[in-house]
Amino acid sequence: MARIVVLDGRPLGSDRSDWAAVERLGALELHEHTPPELLAARAAGAEIVVTNKARIGADLFDSPAAPRFVAVTATGFDCVDVIAASRNGVPVSNVPEYAAGSVAQFVFALLLELCHHVGVHDAAVRAGEWTAQPHFSLRKTPLVDLEGKTMGLVGQGRIGGRVAQIARGFGMKVIHHCRTRSSGVDGASWRTLDELFAESDVVSLHCPLTPQTAGLVHGDRLKRMKPTAYLINTARGGLVIEQDLADALARGELAGAAVDVTSIEPIRPENPLLSAPRCLITPHIAWASQDARRRLLEATAANIAAFLAGRPINVVNP
């Protein structure tokens, strides 16, 4: 029976019953969290290692105790040194489709909060502000329509496509940037990054974190945005230079930002976005609806079963 070691299972489900589909495939060793100093010892001798964000580097793949297979319980796989895995013949699989709808829905939860400040108005009502004034309507902030505005999508793939569908439902125009003009979101016009930031009323990030995309949102690019525009990041925190975004918000170079991800997670107390004006921060939950987590665990079990059958699927190795 294959030994299956889950390094950081808590974000998906800390109850062992959540992992029943995986446990049926081998001897399951379930860890809620694995700090870097314990990773090698826990993974040693495992046939299959399952990781969500625990970083697996070349030192493990180059060792005699390297696993035969790594299953990443996410779409992004930047936590794994896939070059080292390939060098040692270890397939790495991800889950490319489990939360596209969930993340797209969350993009608009963030955007609508920026547009309407529902929480602020609810708090005002409960504090008695509506009762204390004579008019039938109380506005604490400007209220912004999305119809007729331009949504700019950075990146391609399923999530960007779902965001585009919803944006069109709100009556928005959709433009996009990806590596080539021929790829990307169906029906959306391609723009250079600088053009997209200048033209969009909303910029939403949906690209992986790579050496080429790290820090793509920086001060010079933010200066191109309309002062009425919003930035949404549900992809990876490292896409944004956070100090530059905080400074741009303080200078009023954009109307607001909402991030579900930060460069270091959990967020550090010194992160400049914590004190930035008009910045919403949520704790990396766009992917984490109950339905999405169930789909993710089922797909992870399918990846492991395919490997054990000698036909690995969703392999991301170059």
FENZI-V850961 format. One record per residue. N is the residue number from 0. PHI is phi in degrees with one decimal (none if undefined). PSI is psi in whole degrees, -180 to 180 (none if undefined). BURIAL is + if it has 16 or more other C-alpha atoms within 10 Angstrom, else -. Layout:
n=N phi=PHI psi=PSI burial=BURIAL
n=N phi=PHI psi=PSI burial=BURIAL
This chain:
n=0 phi=none psi=131 burial=-
n=1 phi=-67.8 psi=139 burial=-
n=2 phi=-88.1 psi=120 burial=+
n=3 phi=-113.1 psi=118 burial=+
n=4 phi=-110.0 psi=119 burial=+
n=5 phi=-96.2 psi=118 burial=+
n=6 phi=-81.0 psi=-37 burial=+
n=7 phi=-145.7 psi=77 burial=+
n=8 phi=-85.7 psi=-15 burial=+
n=9 phi=-61.1 psi=-41 burial=-
n=10 phi=-58.1 psi=-28 burial=-
n=11 phi=-88.7 psi=-38 burial=+
n=12 phi=170.4 psi=118 burial=+
n=13 phi=-86.6 psi=-13 burial=-
n=14 phi=-79.9 psi=133 burial=-
n=15 phi=-59.2 psi=-30 burial=-
n=16 phi=-64.7 psi=-25 burial=-
n=17 phi=-62.5 psi=-26 burial=+
n=18 phi=-101.4 psi=19 burial=+
n=19 phi=-58.1 psi=-40 burial=-
n=20 phi=-64.6 psi=-34 burial=+
n=21 phi=-76.1 psi=-40 burial=+
n=22 phi=-63.8 psi=-28 burial=+
n=23 phi=-66.0 psi=-15 burial=-
n=24 phi=-96.2 psi=-7 burial=+
n=25 phi=176.4 psi=-170 burial=+
n=26 phi=-84.2 psi=106 burial=-
n=27 phi=-87.7 psi=129 burial=+
n=28 phi=-116.9 psi=108 burial=+
n=29 phi=-107.0 psi=118 burial=+
n=30 phi=-112.6 psi=134 burial=-
n=31 phi=-68.7 psi=-38 burial=-
n=32 phi=-153.4 psi=143 burial=+
n=33 phi=-128.2 psi=110 burial=+
n=34 phi=-69.4 psi=157 burial=-
n=35 phi=-54.5 psi=-36 burial=-
n=36 phi=-71.0 psi=-15 burial=-
n=37 phi=-105.2 psi=-7 burial=-
n=38 phi=-61.6 psi=-48 burial=+
n=39 phi=-60.7 psi=-42 burial=+
n=40 phi=-67.0 psi=-41 burial=-
n=41 phi=-71.2 psi=-36 burial=+
n=42 phi=-82.8 psi=-17 burial=+
n=43 phi=-58.0 psi=126 burial=+
n=44 phi=81.2 psi=-2 burial=+
n=45 phi=-76.1 psi=137 burial=+
n=46 phi=-73.4 psi=-37 burial=+
n=47 phi=-129.9 psi=130 burial=+
n=48 phi=-115.7 psi=133 burial=+
n=49 phi=-113.8 psi=126 burial=+
n=50 phi=-134.2 psi=148 burial=+
n=51 phi=-106.4 psi=-59 burial=+
n=52 phi=-129.1 psi=-9 burial=+
n=53 phi=-60.7 psi=127 burial=+
n=54 phi=-82.2 psi=126 burial=+
n=55 phi=-112.7 psi=114 burial=+
n=56 phi=-107.1 psi=-174 burial=+
n=57 phi=-62.7 psi=-30 burial=+
n=58 phi=-59.9 psi=-37 burial=-
n=59 phi=-74.8 psi=-46 burial=+
n=60 phi=-64.7 psi=-31 burial=+
n=61 phi=-85.5 psi=-4 burial=-
n=62 phi=-90.5 psi=160 burial=-
n=63 phi=-62.8 psi=-20 burial=-
n=64 phi=-94.1 psi=18 burial=-
n=65 phi=-61.0 psi=144 burial=+
n=66 phi=-70.3 psi=164 burial=+
n=67 phi=-88.8 psi=-18 burial=+
n=68 phi=-155.9 psi=141 burial=+
n=69 phi=-121.5 psi=126 burial=+
n=70 phi=-108.1 psi=120 burial=+
n=71 phi=-96.0 psi=123 burial=+
n=72 phi=-88.5 psi=60 burial=+
n=73 phi=-169.9 psi=170 burial=+
n=74 phi=-82.1 psi=-47 burial=+
n=75 phi=-71.7 psi=139 burial=+
n=76 phi=-127.0 psi=27 burial=+
n=77 phi=-69.3 psi=-7 burial=-
n=78 phi=-79.9 psi=-6 burial=-
n=79 phi=-119.7 psi=134 burial=+
n=80 phi=-78.9 psi=89 burial=+
n=81 phi=-71.3 psi=-22 burial=+
n=82 phi=-66.2 psi=-47 burial=-
n=83 phi=-65.6 psi=-37 burial=+
n=84 phi=-61.2 psi=-46 burial=+
n=85 phi=-63.0 psi=-41 burial=-
n=86 phi=-59.1 psi=-29 burial=-
n=87 phi=-105.0 psi=11 burial=+
n=88 phi=71.3 psi=28 burial=-
n=89 phi=-104.5 psi=112 burial=+
n=90 phi=-70.2 psi=143 burial=+
n=91 phi=-122.5 psi=127 burial=+
n=92 phi=-117.0 psi=146 burial=+
n=93 phi=-117.0 psi=-173 burial=+
n=94 phi=-120.7 psi=97 burial=+
n=95 phi=-74.0 psi=-20 burial=+
n=96 phi=-140.1 psi=103 burial=+
n=97 phi=-152.0 psi=-24 burial=+
n=98 phi=-134.7 psi=19 burial=+
n=99 phi=-57.9 psi=-47 burial=+
n=100 phi=-66.5 psi=-38 burial=+
n=101 phi=-64.1 psi=-45 burial=+
n=102 phi=-68.2 psi=-42 burial=+
n=103 phi=-60.4 psi=-42 burial=+
n=104 phi=-60.9 psi=-41 burial=+
n=105 phi=-69.3 psi=-35 burial=+
n=106 phi=-52.8 psi=-44 burial=+
n=107 phi=-79.4 psi=-25 burial=+
n=108 phi=-61.4 psi=-45 burial=-
n=109 phi=-65.9 psi=-46 burial=+
n=110 phi=-64.4 psi=-42 burial=+
n=111 phi=-67.9 psi=-33 burial=+
n=112 phi=-66.0 psi=-40 burial=-
n=113 phi=-63.1 psi=-37 burial=+
n=114 phi=-76.6 psi=-34 burial=+
n=115 phi=-123.1 psi=-13 burial=+
n=116 phi=50.2 psi=53 burial=+
n=117 phi=-58.6 psi=-42 burial=-
n=118 phi=-62.1 psi=-40 burial=-
n=119 phi=-62.7 psi=-43 burial=-
n=120 phi=-71.3 psi=-37 burial=+
n=121 phi=-61.7 psi=-44 burial=-
n=122 phi=-63.5 psi=-37 burial=-
n=123 phi=-65.1 psi=-42 burial=+
n=124 phi=-61.1 psi=-47 burial=-
n=125 phi=-68.0 psi=-25 burial=-
n=126 phi=-82.8 psi=-1 burial=-
n=127 phi=90.3 psi=6 burial=-
n=128 phi=-67.4 psi=-36 burial=-
n=129 phi=-69.2 psi=-44 burial=+
n=130 phi=-62.0 psi=-34 burial=-
n=131 phi=-81.0 psi=-4 burial=-
n=132 phi=-120.7 psi=157 burial=-
n=133 phi=-84.3 psi=-8 burial=-
n=134 phi=-93.0 psi=157 burial=-
n=135 phi=-74.7 psi=-15 burial=-
n=136 phi=-131.3 psi=140 burial=-
n=137 phi=-126.2 psi=122 burial=-
n=138 phi=-115.5 psi=122 burial=-
n=139 phi=-93.9 psi=-23 burial=-
n=140 phi=-141.4 psi=164 burial=-
n=141 phi=-62.3 psi=148 burial=-
n=142 phi=-113.9 psi=130 burial=-
n=143 phi=-115.4 psi=129 burial=-
n=144 phi=-82.6 psi=148 burial=-
n=145 phi=-94.2 psi=-25 burial=+
n=146 phi=-58.3 psi=131 burial=-
n=147 phi=86.0 psi=-7 burial=-
n=148 phi=-86.2 psi=168 burial=+
n=149 phi=-110.0 psi=126 burial=+
n=150 phi=-96.9 psi=122 burial=+
n=151 phi=-106.7 psi=121 burial=+
n=152 phi=-105.2 psi=126 burial=+
n=153 phi=-102.7 psi=111 burial=+
n=154 phi=114.5 psi=166 burial=+
n=155 phi=-122.2 psi=-176 burial=+
n=156 phi=109.7 psi=-174 burial=+
n=157 phi=-66.6 psi=-42 burial=+
n=158 phi=-65.3 psi=-47 burial=+
n=159 phi=-57.7 psi=-40 burial=+
n=160 phi=-63.9 psi=-40 burial=+
n=161 phi=-69.0 psi=-38 burial=+
n=162 phi=-61.9 psi=-41 burial=+
n=163 phi=-60.8 psi=-43 burial=+
n=164 phi=-60.0 psi=-46 burial=+
n=165 phi=-67.3 psi=-42 burial=+
n=166 phi=-58.4 psi=-42 burial=+
n=167 phi=-65.5 psi=-33 burial=+
n=168 phi=-63.1 psi=-28 burial=-
n=169 phi=-85.0 psi=1 burial=-
n=170 phi=83.1 psi=24 burial=-
n=171 phi=-93.6 psi=151 burial=+
n=172 phi=-83.3 psi=142 burial=+
n=173 phi=-118.6 psi=128 burial=+
n=174 phi=-124.2 psi=163 burial=+
n=175 phi=-149.5 psi=161 burial=+
n=176 phi=-131.6 psi=132 burial=+
n=177 phi=-146.5 psi=-176 burial=+
n=178 phi=-64.0 psi=-35 burial=-
n=179 phi=-131.1 psi=152 burial=-
n=180 phi=-63.9 psi=-28 burial=-
n=181 phi=-79.5 psi=-15 burial=-
n=182 phi=-105.3 psi=177 burial=-
n=183 phi=113.9 psi=-152 burial=+
n=184 phi=-89.2 psi=129 burial=+
n=185 phi=-58.3 psi=133 burial=-
n=186 phi=78.3 psi=0 burial=-
n=187 phi=-100.4 psi=140 burial=+
n=188 phi=-78.4 psi=138 burial=-
n=189 phi=-80.7 psi=142 burial=+
n=190 phi=-135.5 psi=154 burial=+
n=191 phi=-65.8 psi=163 burial=-
n=192 phi=-59.7 psi=-46 burial=+
n=193 phi=-63.9 psi=-39 burial=-
n=194 phi=-63.5 psi=-42 burial=+
n=195 phi=-62.9 psi=-44 burial=+
n=196 phi=-65.7 psi=-34 burial=+
n=197 phi=-74.5 psi=-34 burial=+
n=198 phi=-90.5 psi=-27 burial=+
n=199 phi=-78.7 psi=147 burial=+
n=200 phi=-90.3 psi=-24 burial=+
n=201 phi=-137.3 psi=128 burial=+
n=202 phi=-110.0 psi=124 burial=+
n=203 phi=-121.8 psi=128 burial=+
n=204 phi=-93.4 psi=130 burial=+
n=205 phi=-144.0 psi=39 burial=+
n=206 phi=-116.6 psi=157 burial=+
n=207 phi=-72.4 psi=161 burial=+
n=208 phi=-89.4 psi=114 burial=+
n=209 phi=-134.3 psi=171 burial=-
n=210 phi=-56.4 psi=-29 burial=-
n=211 phi=-79.3 psi=-28 burial=-
n=212 phi=-99.9 psi=-12 burial=-
n=213 phi=-58.1 psi=128 burial=+
n=214 phi=69.3 psi=23 burial=+
n=215 phi=-67.3 psi=-23 burial=+
n=216 phi=-96.9 psi=101 burial=+
n=217 phi=-129.2 psi=178 burial=+
n=218 phi=-56.6 psi=-46 burial=+
n=219 phi=-63.0 psi=-38 burial=-
n=220 phi=-72.2 psi=-38 burial=+
n=221 phi=-63.9 psi=-33 burial=+
n=222 phi=-63.4 psi=-22 burial=+
n=223 phi=-78.4 psi=-15 burial=+
n=224 phi=-72.5 psi=153 burial=+
n=225 phi=-67.2 psi=145 burial=+
n=226 phi=-66.1 psi=-12 burial=+
n=227 phi=-98.2 psi=3 burial=-
n=228 phi=-89.8 psi=162 burial=+
n=229 phi=-121.8 psi=149 burial=+
n=230 phi=-114.8 psi=131 burial=+
n=231 phi=-122.2 psi=130 burial=+
n=232 phi=-128.5 psi=108 burial=+
n=233 phi=-116.0 psi=16 burial=+
n=234 phi=-98.0 psi=-87 burial=+
n=235 phi=-140.2 psi=139 burial=+
n=236 phi=-62.2 psi=-33 burial=+
n=237 phi=-68.1 psi=-8 burial=+
n=238 phi=-69.5 psi=-20 burial=+
n=239 phi=-116.4 psi=134 burial=+
n=240 phi=-80.9 psi=104 burial=+
n=241 phi=-65.7 psi=-36 burial=+
n=242 phi=-64.4 psi=-39 burial=-
n=243 phi=-63.4 psi=-40 burial=+
n=244 phi=-66.9 psi=-44 burial=+
n=245 phi=-59.8 psi=-43 burial=+
n=246 phi=-65.8 psi=-41 burial=+
n=247 phi=-64.2 psi=-39 burial=+
n=248 phi=-65.3 psi=-41 burial=+
n=249 phi=-64.0 psi=-32 burial=+
n=250 phi=-86.2 psi=-4 burial=-
n=251 phi=75.9 psi=25 burial=+
n=252 phi=-76.1 psi=-16 burial=+
n=253 phi=-145.4 psi=159 burial=+
n=254 phi=-75.7 psi=-28 burial=+
n=255 phi=178.1 psi=169 burial=+
n=256 phi=-144.5 psi=154 burial=+
n=257 phi=-139.7 psi=126 burial=+
n=258 phi=-126.5 psi=135 burial=+
n=259 phi=-102.7 psi=-2 burial=+
n=260 phi=-138.8 psi=150 burial=+
n=261 phi=-134.0 psi=167 burial=+
n=262 phi=-64.7 psi=-34 burial=+
n=263 phi=-124.7 psi=129 burial=-
n=264 phi=-126.4 psi=135 burial=-
n=265 phi=-60.8 psi=158 burial=-
n=266 phi=-61.0 psi=142 burial=+
n=267 phi=-87.4 psi=149 burial=-
n=268 phi=-58.4 psi=-27 burial=-
n=269 phi=-87.5 psi=2 burial=-
n=270 phi=-59.5 psi=126 burial=-
n=271 phi=-65.3 psi=-20 burial=-
n=272 phi=-69.7 psi=-22 burial=+
n=273 phi=-64.3 psi=-28 burial=-
n=274 phi=-109.0 psi=6 burial=-
n=275 phi=-76.4 psi=143 burial=+
n=276 phi=-74.2 psi=150 burial=+
n=277 phi=54.7 psi=43 burial=+
n=278 phi=-127.2 psi=116 burial=+
n=279 phi=-88.7 psi=138 burial=+
n=280 phi=-132.0 psi=124 burial=+
n=281 phi=-118.7 psi=155 burial=-
n=282 phi=-87.5 psi=61 burial=-
n=283 phi=51.8 psi=61 burial=+
n=284 phi=-122.3 psi=3 burial=-
n=285 phi=-58.4 psi=-33 burial=+
n=286 phi=-84.3 psi=-11 burial=+
n=287 phi=-102.0 psi=25 burial=+
n=288 phi=-61.0 psi=158 burial=-
n=289 phi=-58.0 psi=-43 burial=-
n=290 phi=-65.5 psi=-41 burial=-
n=291 phi=-66.0 psi=-41 burial=+
n=292 phi=-65.4 psi=-37 burial=+
n=293 phi=-63.1 psi=-46 burial=+
n=294 phi=-62.1 psi=-38 burial=+
n=295 phi=-64.0 psi=-45 burial=+
n=296 phi=-68.4 psi=-38 burial=+
n=297 phi=-64.3 psi=-41 burial=+
n=298 phi=-69.1 psi=-36 burial=+
n=299 phi=-63.4 psi=-43 burial=+
n=300 phi=-61.1 psi=-40 burial=+
n=301 phi=-64.9 psi=-39 burial=+
n=302 phi=-62.1 psi=-44 burial=+
n=303 phi=-66.4 psi=-44 burial=+
n=304 phi=-61.6 psi=-40 burial=+
n=305 phi=-65.4 psi=-40 burial=-
n=306 phi=-63.2 psi=-46 burial=+
n=307 phi=-63.4 psi=-27 burial=+
n=308 phi=-83.7 psi=-1 burial=-
n=309 phi=83.8 psi=14 burial=-
n=310 phi=-133.7 psi=67 burial=-
n=311 phi=-59.1 psi=143 burial=+
n=312 phi=-121.7 psi=164 burial=+
n=313 phi=55.4 psi=36 burial=+
n=314 phi=-78.4 psi=131 burial=+
n=315 phi=-107.7 psi=0 burial=+
n=316 phi=-60.2 psi=141 burial=+
n=317 phi=-70.3 psi=none burial=-
